[in-house]
Amino acid sequence: MLLAIDCGNTNTVFSIWDGTSFLCTLRTSTHHARTADAYFTWYSTLVKHYGIKADITDVIISSTVPRVVFNLRVFADRFFGCRPLVVGKPECLLPHAPRVDPGTQVGPDRVVNSTGAYDRHGGDLIVVDFGTATTFDVVAHDGAYVGGAIAPGVNLSLEALHTAAAALPHVDVTKPPKVIGTNTVDCMQSGVFWGYVGLVHGICDSIRAEYDRPMRIIGTGGLAPLFAQGEMLFDFIEDDLTIHGLTVIHEFNKKAETT
């Protein structure tokens, strides 16, 4: 039984995979000072609350925050007696090696998203992930990550606007009733919502033109369903793409051990 851990800049997700389905998915805030014992207290309390009987034998970790990896390694070793696979480390093999500039270190989340998207949809994809940053990952016909783009995340942009302009309030991300706002909140929501719709359209159109072959667009991340209301931005929306990619990478490594 596999525990897949996706540690992002803002949130960390723990999902238990029994080989056929996810038994549960748990979320907590990402904090580099959280100890292995604190992780286990939180994890075991929620697993017990949901009545999940999980005999974890393997752990795989993808983390965009390097400082949390040590405590997650200790957590896996101390409480499950296993050495976790960490995406981006030499011992973690990838089904498809990235093709980028020599010396470039690709973010683990982008490799995992590309792997999960290719497993479900094949190649020639653009994966748009709405996280702390909004990332665009290009997946080639053979499943390799071949580059992309990074833009500020939606919530990050709103927070920067609120912080830098004292007169502007903090607002929630939502689709406004119309493009032309008639009050400050509506104006801000319109600028962010339709601005990011335009951002996704513009970058994806430019990637397609440069790639010069048909491509499908996959949306993922918490805000993907919201922005799908704007226009036909995505061909598919995947709410568990990163976690699915982790299960694919884990299975690939398990098969490699037996060959």
Protein Blocks (a to p, Z undefined) as FASTA:
>chain_A
ZZdddddfkbccddddehjacfbdcdddddfklcfklmmmmmmmmmmmnopacddfbdcd
ddfblklmmmmmmmmmmmnopacddehiaklccfbdcdddehiacdfklmmmmmmmmmmn
oghiadddddfbdcdddddfkopaebdcddddfklmmmmmmmmmmkbccddddddfbfbd
cbfklmmmmmmmmmmmmmmmmmmmmmmmmnopacddddedjklmmmmmmmcmbfbdcfkl
mmmmmmmmmmmmmmmmmZZ
